[in-house]
Amino acid sequence: MTNIITKLAATAAITLAMATPSIAANPAIKARQALMQIYVFNISQLGAMAKGVVAYDSAAATAAANNLLAAATMDQSAMWPQGTDNEAMFGETAALPAIWTTYPAVAEKGKALVEVAGAMAAVAGTDLASLQGAMGALGGGCGGCHKQFRQPKD
Ligand code: HEC
């Protein structure tokens, strides 16, 4: 009798655990993904001007470049805790385990982004040609890290 009750209780516990579809999204993962959204929002504005999709506007370009630089210089250490890679938290994150296993390689990529974002912020307000001249390196600052540390999209 006791055995059956214990078994039933155990089954109930397992069922409960499985019924909870997903634990509330990890706040650190949410924060770093939100930061990436700030990056892409601002670089998109610069990119649209660089490509002539949107007319060049010195003030808007300066604002976008300054925002990008400010976001890139934010201290992100608490946003990348151990155990939040895409193998441990499948479906919640695209962060590859290499971020942690090859550390500090990822930090070098972060520094590289700050450099190219700084270069962009220094010239974005000058004129369209200067903005265009800084665009390739800025995009490379994003792509260089994604290639190594972000799970590719299918
Ligand atoms: C130091 C490495 C690094 C740099 C530099 C970097 N990223 Fe990322 N990015 C990542 C990683 C890792 C992820 C996956 C994060 C996750 O899902 O937890 C990511 C995810 C993203 C996402 C998806 C966010 C979401 O909502 O899931 C976007 C958009 C993005 N990055 C844009 C950019 C742009 C634009 C830049 C350059 C201005 C940039 N990133 C620079 C590492 C980087």
Backbone and ligand atoms as CSV (ligand in chain L), in Angstrom:
chain,resi,resn,atom,element,x,y,z
A,1,MET,N,N,0.839,-1.212,0.000
A,1,MET,CA,C,0.000,0.000,0.000
A,1,MET,C,C,0.866,1.251,0.000
A,2,THR,N,N,1.793,1.286,0.955
A,2,THR,CA,C,2.683,2.452,1.036
A,2,THR,C,C,3.413,2.623,-0.284
A,3,ASN,N,N,3.835,1.461,-0.826
A,3,ASN,CA,C,4.571,1.509,-2.090
A,3,ASN,C,C,3.771,2.159,-3.208
A,4,ILE,N,N,2.524,1.752,-3.274
A,4,ILE,CA,C,1.678,2.286,-4.344
A,4,ILE,C,C,1.492,3.797,-4.177
A,5,ILE,N,N,1.270,4.174,-2.923
A,5,ILE,CA,C,1.078,5.619,-2.676
A,5,ILE,C,C,2.334,6.397,-3.059
A,6,THR,N,N,3.487,5.863,-2.662
A,6,THR,CA,C,4.745,6.537,-2.998
A,6,THR,C,C,4.883,6.648,-4.509
A,7,LYS,N,N,4.556,5.531,-5.177
A,7,LYS,CA,C,4.667,5.517,-6.639
A,7,LYS,C,C,3.733,6.544,-7.264
A,8,LEU,N,N,2.510,6.565,-6.746
A,8,LEU,CA,C,1.531,7.513,-7.269
A,8,LEU,C,C,2.012,8.951,-7.064
A,9,ALA,N,N,2.544,9.184,-5.876
A,9,ALA,CA,C,3.018,10.533,-5.559
A,9,ALA,C,C,4.152,10.911,-6.504
A,10,ALA,N,N,5.033,9.961,-6.727
A,10,ALA,CA,C,6.167,10.235,-7.612
A,10,ALA,C,C,5.678,10.518,-9.030
A,11,THR,N,N,4.724,9.724,-9.483
A,11,THR,CA,C,4.178,9.929,-10.825
A,11,THR,C,C,3.548,11.309,-10.929
A,12,ALA,N,N,2.813,11.667,-9.901
A,12,ALA,CA,C,2.147,12.978,-9.909
A,12,ALA,C,C,3.171,14.103,-10.004
A,13,ALA,N,N,4.259,13.938,-9.268
A,13,ALA,CA,C,5.290,14.981,-9.271
A,13,ALA,C,C,5.906,15.118,-10.659
A,14,ILE,N,N,6.175,13.975,-11.270
A,14,ILE,CA,C,6.771,14.011,-12.614
A,14,ILE,C,C,5.801,14.658,-13.604
A,15,THR,N,N,4.548,14.269,-13.518
A,15,THR,CA,C,3.546,14.837,-14.424
A,15,THR,C,C,3.476,16.346,-14.266
A,16,LEU,N,N,3.507,16.786,-13.008
A,16,LEU,CA,C,3.456,18.224,-12.731
A,16,LEU,C,C,4.632,18.935,-13.378
A,17,ALA,N,N,5.822,18.342,-13.188
A,17,ALA,CA,C,7.024,18.972,-13.723
A,17,ALA,C,C,6.939,19.078,-15.232
A,18,MET,N,N,6.370,18.037,-15.862
A,18,MET,CA,C,6.292,18.059,-17.313
A,18,MET,C,C,5.181,18.983,-17.815
A,19,ALA,N,N,4.183,19.184,-16.947
A,19,ALA,CA,C,3.069,20.031,-17.366
A,19,ALA,C,C,3.473,21.509,-17.398
A,20,THR,N,N,4.479,21.858,-16.623
A,20,THR,CA,C,4.955,23.239,-16.646
A,20,THR,C,C,5.734,23.403,-17.952
A,21,PRO,N,N,5.196,24.098,-18.918
A,21,PRO,CA,C,5.788,24.091,-20.255
A,21,PRO,C,C,7.212,24.619,-20.292
A,22,SER,N,N,7.438,25.773,-19.766
A,22,SER,CA,C,8.816,26.241,-19.699
A,22,SER,C,C,8.950,27.167,-18.518
A,23,ILE,N,N,10.084,27.138,-17.929
A,23,ILE,CA,C,10.359,28.005,-16.799
A,23,ILE,C,C,10.392,29.427,-17.360
A,24,ALA,N,N,10.019,30.388,-16.559
A,24,ALA,CA,C,10.055,31.796,-17.015
A,24,ALA,C,C,11.412,32.073,-17.642
A,25,ALA,N,N,11.413,32.777,-18.761
A,25,ALA,CA,C,12.652,33.014,-19.490
A,25,ALA,C,C,13.724,33.562,-18.550
A,26,ASN,N,N,14.917,33.052,-18.735
A,26,ASN,CA,C,16.048,33.463,-17.913
A,26,ASN,C,C,16.296,34.971,-18.084
A,27,PRO,N,N,16.318,35.735,-16.999
A,27,PRO,CA,C,16.453,37.190,-17.130
A,27,PRO,C,C,17.778,37.629,-17.753
A,28,ALA,N,N,18.842,36.878,-17.507
A,28,ALA,CA,C,20.137,37.255,-18.099
A,28,ALA,C,C,20.093,37.071,-19.612
A,29,ILE,N,N,19.458,35.982,-20.053
A,29,ILE,CA,C,19.333,35.736,-21.498
A,29,ILE,C,C,18.472,36.830,-22.115
A,30,LYS,N,N,17.383,37.156,-21.438
A,30,LYS,CA,C,16.512,38.214,-21.953
A,30,LYS,C,C,17.263,39.539,-22.065
A,31,ALA,N,N,18.066,39.832,-21.066
A,31,ALA,CA,C,18.795,41.111,-21.048
A,31,ALA,C,C,19.794,41.185,-22.201
A,32,ARG,N,N,20.541,40.108,-22.432
A,32,ARG,CA,C,21.553,40.204,-23.498
A,32,ARG,C,C,20.902,40.210,-24.875
A,33,GLN,N,N,19.771,39.504,-24.999
A,33,GLN,CA,C,19.069,39.536,-26.285
A,33,GLN,C,C,18.478,40.931,-26.516
A,34,ALA,N,N,18.012,41.562,-25.437
A,34,ALA,CA,C,17.487,42.926,-25.550
A,34,ALA,C,C,18.595,43.896,-25.947
A,35,LEU,N,N,19.774,43.687,-25.392
A,35,LEU,CA,C,20.917,44.535,-25.736
A,35,LEU,C,C,21.246,44.379,-27.225
A,36,MET,N,N,21.194,43.148,-27.705
A,36,MET,CA,C,21.452,42.891,-29.128
A,36,MET,C,C,20.390,43.588,-29.996
A,37,GLN,N,N,19.171,43.642,-29.474
A,37,GLN,CA,C,18.113,44.344,-30.212
A,37,GLN,C,C,18.401,45.845,-30.272
A,38,ILE,N,N,18.976,46.385,-29.223
A,38,ILE,CA,C,19.383,47.803,-29.228
A,38,ILE,C,C,20.480,47.997,-30.282
A,39,TYR,N,N,21.397,47.045,-30.327
A,39,TYR,CA,C,22.449,47.117,-31.353
A,39,TYR,C,C,21.827,47.170,-32.749
A,40,VAL,N,N,20.975,46.201,-33.019
A,40,VAL,CA,C,20.481,46.064,-34.395
A,40,VAL,C,C,19.567,47.228,-34.766
A,41,PHE,N,N,18.822,47.727,-33.803
A,41,PHE,CA,C,17.951,48.883,-34.072
A,41,PHE,C,C,18.787,50.072,-34.545
A,42,ASN,N,N,19.879,50.319,-33.846
A,42,ASN,CA,C,20.696,51.489,-34.178
A,42,ASN,C,C,21.553,51.278,-35.414
A,43,ILE,N,N,22.105,50.099,-35.569
A,43,ILE,CA,C,22.944,49.867,-36.756
A,43,ILE,C,C,22.067,49.853,-38.015
A,44,SER,N,N,20.818,49.470,-37.868
A,44,SER,CA,C,19.913,49.464,-39.020
A,44,SER,C,C,19.676,50.881,-39.530
A,45,GLN,N,N,19.583,51.829,-38.612
A,45,GLN,CA,C,19.400,53.218,-39.032
A,45,GLN,C,C,20.617,53.722,-39.790
A,46,LEU,N,N,21.783,53.360,-39.281
A,46,LEU,CA,C,23.019,53.768,-39.967
A,46,LEU,C,C,23.106,53.082,-41.329
A,47,GLY,N,N,22.769,51.806,-41.347
A,47,GLY,CA,C,22.834,51.040,-42.591
A,47,GLY,C,C,21.875,51.577,-43.651
A,48,ALA,N,N,20.684,51.987,-43.216
A,48,ALA,CA,C,19.701,52.521,-44.159
A,48,ALA,C,C,20.221,53.811,-44.800
A,49,MET,N,N,20.906,54.635,-44.007
A,49,MET,CA,C,21.491,55.861,-44.567
A,49,MET,C,C,22.657,55.517,-45.488
A,50,ALA,N,N,23.475,54.585,-45.058
A,50,ALA,CA,C,24.646,54.204,-45.862
A,50,ALA,C,C,24.221,53.702,-47.236
A,51,LYS,N,N,23.109,52.997,-47.269
A,51,LYS,CA,C,22.641,52.421,-48.543
A,51,LYS,C,C,21.765,53.381,-49.325
A,52,GLY,N,N,21.442,54.527,-48.728
A,52,GLY,CA,C,20.602,55.494,-49.434
A,52,GLY,C,C,19.114,55.166,-49.377
A,53,VAL,N,N,18.754,54.223,-48.519
A,53,VAL,CA,C,17.332,53.897,-48.337
A,53,VAL,C,C,16.642,55.042,-47.599
A,54,VAL,N,N,17.399,55.661,-46.706
A,54,VAL,CA,C,16.920,56.808,-45.938
A,54,VAL,C,C,17.903,57.952,-46.180
A,55,ALA,N,N,17.402,59.172,-46.310
A,55,ALA,CA,C,18.284,60.317,-46.550
A,55,ALA,C,C,19.239,60.513,-45.372
A,56,TYR,N,N,20.458,60.855,-45.682
A,56,TYR,CA,C,21.443,61.106,-44.624
A,56,TYR,C,C,20.992,62.272,-43.750
A,57,ASP,N,N,21.095,62.074,-42.447
A,57,ASP,CA,C,20.722,63.095,-41.476
A,57,ASP,C,C,21.795,63.061,-40.393
A,58,SER,N,N,22.554,64.115,-40.327
A,58,SER,CA,C,23.712,64.153,-39.429
A,58,SER,C,C,23.333,63.899,-37.967
A,59,ALA,N,N,22.251,64.548,-37.512
A,59,ALA,CA,C,21.859,64.405,-36.102
A,59,ALA,C,C,21.371,62.985,-35.810
A,60,ALA,N,N,20.582,62.446,-36.738
A,60,ALA,CA,C,20.061,61.087,-36.531
A,60,ALA,C,C,21.197,60.066,-36.576
A,61,ALA,N,N,22.147,60.282,-37.469
A,61,ALA,CA,C,23.282,59.363,-37.575
A,61,ALA,C,C,24.122,59.416,-36.302
A,62,THR,N,N,24.335,60.611,-35.805
A,62,THR,CA,C,25.122,60.768,-34.574
A,62,THR,C,C,24.419,60.072,-33.409
A,63,ALA,N,N,23.097,60.256,-33.317
A,63,ALA,CA,C,22.341,59.649,-32.214
A,63,ALA,C,C,22.430,58.123,-32.273
A,64,ALA,N,N,22.233,57.575,-33.470
A,64,ALA,CA,C,22.275,56.114,-33.608
A,64,ALA,C,C,23.664,55.577,-33.271
A,65,ALA,N,N,24.688,56.270,-33.753
A,65,ALA,CA,C,26.061,55.797,-33.501
A,65,ALA,C,C,26.414,55.918,-32.023
A,66,ASN,N,N,25.973,57.007,-31.389
A,66,ASN,CA,C,26.247,57.165,-29.953
A,66,ASN,C,C,25.508,56.118,-29.123
A,67,ASN,N,N,24.271,55.815,-29.520
A,67,ASN,CA,C,23.514,54.777,-28.807
A,67,ASN,C,C,24.213,53.429,-28.910
A,68,LEU,N,N,24.665,53.134,-30.103
A,68,LEU,CA,C,25.343,51.858,-30.340
A,68,LEU,C,C,26.602,51.769,-29.486
A,69,LEU,N,N,27.343,52.853,-29.462
A,69,LEU,CA,C,28.579,52.861,-28.665
A,69,LEU,C,C,28.257,52.717,-27.182
A,70,ALA,N,N,27.215,53.421,-26.732
A,70,ALA,CA,C,26.836,53.343,-25.312
A,70,ALA,C,C,26.423,51.914,-24.953
A,71,ALA,N,N,25.658,51.290,-25.837
A,71,ALA,CA,C,25.223,49.913,-25.568
A,71,ALA,C,C,26.418,48.966,-25.553
A,72,ALA,N,N,27.338,49.180,-26.481
A,72,ALA,CA,C,28.489,48.278,-26.595
A,72,ALA,C,C,29.428,48.401,-25.400
A,73,THR,N,N,29.424,49.562,-24.759
A,73,THR,CA,C,30.336,49.749,-23.628
A,73,THR,C,C,29.694,49.357,-22.292
A,74,MET,N,N,28.429,48.930,-22.334
A,74,MET,CA,C,27.768,48.496,-21.107
A,74,MET,C,C,28.493,47.269,-20.535
A,75,ASP,N,N,28.585,47.200,-19.222
A,75,ASP,CA,C,29.196,46.020,-18.590
A,75,ASP,C,C,28.215,44.856,-18.686
A,76,GLN,N,N,28.586,43.858,-19.459
A,76,GLN,CA,C,27.674,42.742,-19.734
A,76,GLN,C,C,27.972,41.503,-18.895
A,77,SER,N,N,28.902,41.603,-17.956
A,77,SER,CA,C,29.344,40.375,-17.288
A,77,SER,C,C,28.214,39.595,-16.629
A,78,ALA,N,N,27.216,40.266,-16.091
A,78,ALA,CA,C,26.121,39.554,-15.434
A,78,ALA,C,C,25.104,38.995,-16.420
A,79,MET,N,N,25.256,39.369,-17.693
A,79,MET,CA,C,24.291,38.901,-18.698
A,79,MET,C,C,24.686,37.566,-19.319
A,80,TRP,N,N,25.873,37.079,-18.979
A,80,TRP,CA,C,26.363,35.847,-19.603
A,80,TRP,C,C,26.795,34.847,-18.527
A,81,PRO,N,N,25.879,34.476,-17.623
A,81,PRO,CA,C,26.286,33.527,-16.576
A,81,PRO,C,C,26.546,32.125,-17.137
A,82,GLN,N,N,27.461,31.418,-16.503
A,82,GLN,CA,C,27.735,30.018,-16.839
A,82,GLN,C,C,26.423,29.241,-16.855
A,83,GLY,N,N,26.317,28.282,-17.746
A,83,GLY,CA,C,25.122,27.431,-17.755
A,83,GLY,C,C,23.974,28.007,-18.565
A,84,THR,N,N,24.210,29.097,-19.287
A,84,THR,CA,C,23.135,29.661,-20.111
A,84,THR,C,C,23.485,29.559,-21.592
A,85,ASP,N,N,24.164,28.487,-21.960
A,85,ASP,CA,C,24.461,28.240,-23.375
A,85,ASP,C,C,23.313,27.471,-24.017
A,86,ASN,N,N,23.365,27.328,-25.312
A,86,ASN,CA,C,22.233,26.737,-26.035
A,86,ASN,C,C,22.136,25.217,-25.872
A,87,GLU,N,N,23.155,24.596,-25.298
A,87,GLU,CA,C,23.021,23.162,-25.004
A,87,GLU,C,C,22.302,22.969,-23.680
A,88,ALA,N,N,22.627,23.804,-22.711
A,88,ALA,CA,C,21.979,23.717,-21.399
A,88,ALA,C,C,20.551,24.254,-21.448
A,89,MET,N,N,20.316,25.271,-22.280
A,89,MET,CA,C,19.016,25.936,-22.296
A,89,MET,C,C,18.472,25.998,-23.714
A,90,PHE,N,N,18.362,24.820,-24.289
A,90,PHE,CA,C,17.935,24.708,-25.681
A,90,PHE,C,C,16.627,25.453,-25.928
A,91,GLY,N,N,16.577,26.204,-26.990
A,91,GLY,CA,C,15.351,26.905,-27.347
A,91,GLY,C,C,15.258,28.307,-26.769
A,92,GLU,N,N,16.031,28.569,-25.735
A,92,GLU,CA,C,15.948,29.889,-25.098
A,92,GLU,C,C,17.044,30.822,-25.560
A,93,THR,N,N,18.111,30.257,-26.086
A,93,THR,CA,C,19.271,31.082,-26.397
A,93,THR,C,C,20.029,30.516,-27.588
A,94,ALA,N,N,20.702,31.402,-28.299
A,94,ALA,CA,C,21.550,30.989,-29.422
A,94,ALA,C,C,23.033,31.091,-29.042
A,95,ALA,N,N,23.301,31.277,-27.757
A,95,ALA,CA,C,24.687,31.435,-27.308
A,95,ALA,C,C,25.402,30.087,-27.272
A,96,LEU,N,N,26.475,29.964,-28.027
A,96,LEU,CA,C,27.206,28.701,-28.093
A,96,LEU,C,C,28.062,28.484,-26.836
A,97,PRO,N,N,28.242,27.219,-26.454
A,97,PRO,CA,C,29.089,26.924,-25.282
A,97,PRO,C,C,30.504,27.498,-25.409
A,98,ALA,N,N,30.970,27.699,-26.657
A,98,ALA,CA,C,32.325,28.233,-26.870
A,98,ALA,C,C,32.548,29.573,-26.176
A,99,ILE,N,N,31.458,30.299,-25.917
A,99,ILE,CA,C,31.582,31.582,-25.197
A,99,ILE,C,C,32.292,31.353,-23.873
A,100,TRP,N,N,31.946,30.245,-23.213
A,100,TRP,CA,C,32.504,29.971,-21.892
A,100,TRP,C,C,33.750,29.094,-21.967
A,101,THR,N,N,33.772,28.163,-22.937
A,101,THR,CA,C,34.916,27.240,-22.991
A,101,THR,C,C,36.157,27.901,-23.584
A,102,THR,N,N,35.984,28.955,-24.358
A,102,THR,CA,C,37.154,29.616,-24.950
A,102,THR,C,C,37.371,31.012,-24.375
A,103,TYR,N,N,36.664,31.291,-23.280
A,103,TYR,CA,C,36.807,32.612,-22.666
A,103,TYR,C,C,38.288,32.887,-22.379
A,104,PRO,N,N,38.854,34.068,-22.635
A,104,PRO,CA,C,38.193,35.337,-22.935
A,104,PRO,C,C,38.101,35.711,-24.420
A,105,ALA,N,N,38.096,34.729,-25.317
A,105,ALA,CA,C,38.029,35.063,-26.746
A,105,ALA,C,C,36.816,35.938,-27.060
A,106,VAL,N,N,35.694,35.634,-26.428
A,106,VAL,CA,C,34.481,36.409,-26.701
A,106,VAL,C,C,34.626,37.864,-26.226
A,107,ALA,N,N,35.363,38.053,-25.145
A,107,ALA,CA,C,35.567,39.404,-24.620
A,107,ALA,C,C,36.383,40.241,-25.607
A,108,GLU,N,N,37.289,39.577,-26.317
A,108,GLU,CA,C,38.074,40.278,-27.344
A,108,GLU,C,C,37.148,40.777,-28.454
A,109,LYS,N,N,36.168,39.959,-28.799
A,109,LYS,CA,C,35.199,40.367,-29.828
A,109,LYS,C,C,34.363,41.545,-29.329
A,110,GLY,N,N,34.058,41.529,-28.052
A,110,GLY,CA,C,33.311,42.640,-27.462
A,110,GLY,C,C,34.121,43.929,-27.514
A,111,LYS,N,N,35.415,43.821,-27.229
A,111,LYS,CA,C,36.296,44.991,-27.291
A,111,LYS,C,C,36.413,45.489,-28.718
A,112,ALA,N,N,36.492,44.553,-29.650
A,112,ALA,CA,C,36.604,44.934,-31.064
A,112,ALA,C,C,35.373,45.726,-31.491
A,113,LEU,N,N,34.205,45.316,-30.990
A,113,LEU,CA,C,32.983,46.056,-31.334
A,113,LEU,C,C,33.040,47.482,-30.774
A,114,VAL,N,N,33.518,47.624,-29.547
A,114,VAL,CA,C,33.615,48.963,-28.953
A,114,VAL,C,C,34.512,49.848,-29.822
A,115,GLU,N,N,35.582,49.282,-30.327
A,115,GLU,CA,C,36.499,50.070,-31.172
A,115,GLU,C,C,35.837,50.558,-32.447
A,116,VAL,N,N,35.188,49.645,-33.164
A,116,VAL,CA,C,34.590,50.063,-34.439
A,116,VAL,C,C,33.354,50.940,-34.203
A,117,ALA,N,N,32.660,50.719,-33.089
A,117,ALA,CA,C,31.517,51.580,-32.761
A,117,ALA,C,C,32.017,52.977,-32.409
A,118,GLY,N,N,33.161,53.049,-31.765
A,118,GLY,CA,C,33.765,54.337,-31.446
A,118,GLY,C,C,34.181,55.070,-32.713
A,119,ALA,N,N,34.737,54.325,-33.655
A,119,ALA,CA,C,35.151,54.917,-34.925
A,119,ALA,C,C,33.933,55.454,-35.675
A,120,MET,N,N,32.844,54.717,-35.624
A,120,MET,CA,C,31.613,55.171,-36.278
A,120,MET,C,C,31.073,56.424,-35.578
A,121,ALA,N,N,31.035,56.398,-34.262
A,121,ALA,CA,C,30.497,57.544,-33.518
A,121,ALA,C,C,31.311,58.809,-33.795
A,122,ALA,N,N,32.603,58.641,-34.060
A,122,ALA,CA,C,33.465,59.799,-34.304
A,122,ALA,C,C,33.165,60.467,-35.645
A,123,VAL,N,N,32.640,59.713,-36.612
A,123,VAL,CA,C,32.466,60.282,-37.963
A,123,VAL,C,C,31.022,60.304,-38.485
A,124,ALA,N,N,30.112,59.622,-37.791
A,124,ALA,CA,C,28.746,59.471,-38.326
A,124,ALA,C,C,28.092,60.812,-38.629
A,125,GLY,N,N,28.383,61.822,-37.827
A,125,GLY,CA,C,27.757,63.123,-38.014
A,125,GLY,C,C,28.460,64.009,-39.036
A,126,THR,N,N,29.601,63.584,-39.534
A,126,THR,CA,C,30.389,64.418,-40.455
A,126,THR,C,C,29.702,64.553,-41.814
A,127,ASP,N,N,29.579,63.451,-42.489
A,127,ASP,CA,C,28.862,63.427,-43.779
A,127,ASP,C,C,28.589,61.979,-44.183
A,128,LEU,N,N,27.835,61.820,-45.249
A,128,LEU,CA,C,27.437,60.473,-45.673
A,128,LEU,C,C,28.644,59.617,-46.028
A,129,ALA,N,N,29.603,60.186,-46.722
A,129,ALA,CA,C,30.768,59.404,-47.142
A,129,ALA,C,C,31.528,58.856,-45.928
A,130,SER,N,N,31.637,59.655,-44.877
A,130,SER,CA,C,32.344,59.199,-43.677
A,130,SER,C,C,31.577,58.063,-43.003
A,131,LEU,N,N,30.250,58.215,-42.949
A,131,LEU,CA,C,29.415,57.152,-42.375
A,131,LEU,C,C,29.601,55.861,-43.182
A,132,GLN,N,N,29.526,56.002,-44.484
A,132,GLN,CA,C,29.675,54.820,-45.344
A,132,GLN,C,C,31.047,54.177,-45.142
A,133,GLY,N,N,32.048,55.005,-44.954
A,133,GLY,CA,C,33.407,54.492,-44.782
A,133,GLY,C,C,33.575,53.671,-43.514
A,134,ALA,N,N,32.782,53.967,-42.494
A,134,ALA,CA,C,32.911,53.263,-41.218
A,134,ALA,C,C,31.969,52.062,-41.115
A,135,MET,N,N,31.073,51.934,-42.087
A,135,MET,CA,C,30.002,50.933,-41.993
A,135,MET,C,C,30.511,49.492,-42.069
A,136,GLY,N,N,31.414,49.239,-42.971
A,136,GLY,CA,C,31.883,47.860,-43.160
A,136,GLY,C,C,32.536,47.297,-41.907
A,137,ALA,N,N,33.399,48.103,-41.310
A,137,ALA,CA,C,34.093,47.646,-40.100
A,137,ALA,C,C,33.100,47.434,-38.965
A,138,LEU,N,N,32.101,48.291,-38.894
A,138,LEU,CA,C,31.099,48.159,-37.827
A,138,LEU,C,C,30.333,46.841,-37.989
A,139,GLY,N,N,29.885,46.587,-39.192
A,139,GLY,CA,C,29.187,45.317,-39.448
A,139,GLY,C,C,30.080,44.119,-39.144
A,140,GLY,N,N,31.348,44.273,-39.452
A,140,GLY,CA,C,32.311,43.200,-39.163
A,140,GLY,C,C,32.445,42.953,-37.667
A,141,GLY,N,N,32.250,44.014,-36.888
A,141,GLY,CA,C,32.327,43.878,-35.433
A,141,GLY,C,C,31.219,42.995,-34.895
A,142,CYS,N,N,30.076,43.013,-35.544
A,142,CYS,CA,C,28.955,42.145,-35.146
A,142,CYS,C,C,29.195,40.729,-35.676
A,143,GLY,N,N,29.453,40.664,-36.968
A,143,GLY,CA,C,29.574,39.367,-37.624
A,143,GLY,C,C,30.725,38.527,-37.095
A,144,GLY,N,N,31.809,39.205,-36.742
A,144,GLY,CA,C,32.985,38.479,-36.248
A,144,GLY,C,C,32.673,37.679,-34.995
A,145,CYS,N,N,31.822,38.215,-34.169
A,145,CYS,CA,C,31.455,37.500,-32.943
A,145,CYS,C,C,30.377,36.456,-33.229
A,146,HIS,N,N,29.403,36.812,-34.034
A,146,HIS,CA,C,28.318,35.863,-34.329
A,146,HIS,C,C,28.840,34.589,-34.970
A,147,LYS,N,N,29.797,34.755,-35.871
A,147,LYS,CA,C,30.346,33.604,-36.598
A,147,LYS,C,C,30.907,32.555,-35.642
A,148,GLN,N,N,31.531,33.034,-34.601
A,148,GLN,CA,C,32.200,32.126,-33.667
A,148,GLN,C,C,31.327,31.711,-32.492
A,149,PHE,N,N,30.426,32.592,-32.088
A,149,PHE,CA,C,29.777,32.370,-30.796
A,149,PHE,C,C,28.250,32.309,-30.815
A,150,ARG,N,N,27.657,32.493,-31.974
A,150,ARG,CA,C,26.197,32.404,-32.027
A,150,ARG,C,C,25.793,31.247,-32.919
A,151,GLN,N,N,24.829,30.505,-32.471
A,151,GLN,CA,C,24.291,29.380,-33.236
A,151,GLN,C,C,23.740,29.911,-34.559
A,152,PRO,N,N,24.223,29.352,-35.689
A,152,PRO,CA,C,23.725,29.855,-36.974
A,152,PRO,C,C,22.240,29.585,-37.128
A,153,LYS,N,N,21.546,30.479,-37.825
A,153,LYS,CA,C,20.117,30.253,-38.077
A,153,LYS,C,C,19.990,29.235,-39.195
A,154,ASP,N,N,18.976,28.371,-39.110
A,154,ASP,CA,C,18.791,27.359,-40.175
A,154,ASP,C,C,18.196,28.030,-41.410
L,1,HEC,C1,C,30.860,39.617,-28.373
L,1,HEC,C2,C,29.968,38.891,-29.238
L,1,HEC,C3,C,28.888,39.599,-29.996
L,1,HEC,C4,C,28.940,40.823,-30.606
L,1,HEC,C5,C,30.121,41.784,-30.714
L,1,HEC,C6,C,27.638,41.042,-31.185
L,1,HEC,N1,N,26.821,39.988,-30.920
L,1,HEC,FE1,FE,24.865,39.829,-31.438
L,1,HEC,N2,N,24.753,38.046,-30.477
L,1,HEC,C7,C,25.801,37.400,-29.858
L,1,HEC,C8,C,25.323,36.180,-29.241
L,1,HEC,C9,C,26.157,35.189,-28.472
L,1,HEC,C10,C,23.953,36.116,-29.509
L,1,HEC,C11,C,22.960,35.063,-29.008
L,1,HEC,C12,C,22.446,35.555,-27.642
L,1,HEC,C13,C,21.404,34.661,-27.018
L,1,HEC,O1,O,20.511,34.150,-27.747
L,1,HEC,O2,O,21.459,34.467,-25.777
L,1,HEC,C14,C,23.624,37.304,-30.292
L,1,HEC,C15,C,22.345,37.602,-30.754
L,1,HEC,C16,C,22.037,38.695,-31.539
L,1,HEC,C17,C,20.712,39.003,-32.028
L,1,HEC,C18,C,19.438,38.212,-31.736
L,1,HEC,C19,C,18.861,38.772,-30.429
L,1,HEC,C20,C,17.577,38.091,-29.966
L,1,HEC,O3,O,16.567,38.805,-29.753
L,1,HEC,O4,O,17.554,36.864,-29.801
L,1,HEC,C21,C,20.811,40.152,-32.773
L,1,HEC,C22,C,19.698,40.886,-33.481
L,1,HEC,C23,C,22.203,40.565,-32.732
L,1,HEC,N3,N,22.912,39.659,-31.977
L,1,HEC,C24,C,22.688,41.696,-33.337
L,1,HEC,C25,C,23.989,42.175,-33.184
L,1,HEC,C26,C,24.498,43.382,-33.808
L,1,HEC,C27,C,23.725,44.290,-34.733
L,1,HEC,C28,C,25.790,43.505,-33.389
L,1,HEC,C29,C,26.773,44.583,-33.726
L,1,HEC,C30,C,26.406,45.968,-33.582
L,1,HEC,C31,C,26.084,42.383,-32.519
L,1,HEC,N4,N,24.972,41.596,-32.419
L,1,HEC,C32,C,27.288,42.174,-31.894
L,1,HEC,C33,C,27.097,37.832,-29.788
L,1,HEC,C34,C,27.549,39.067,-30.215
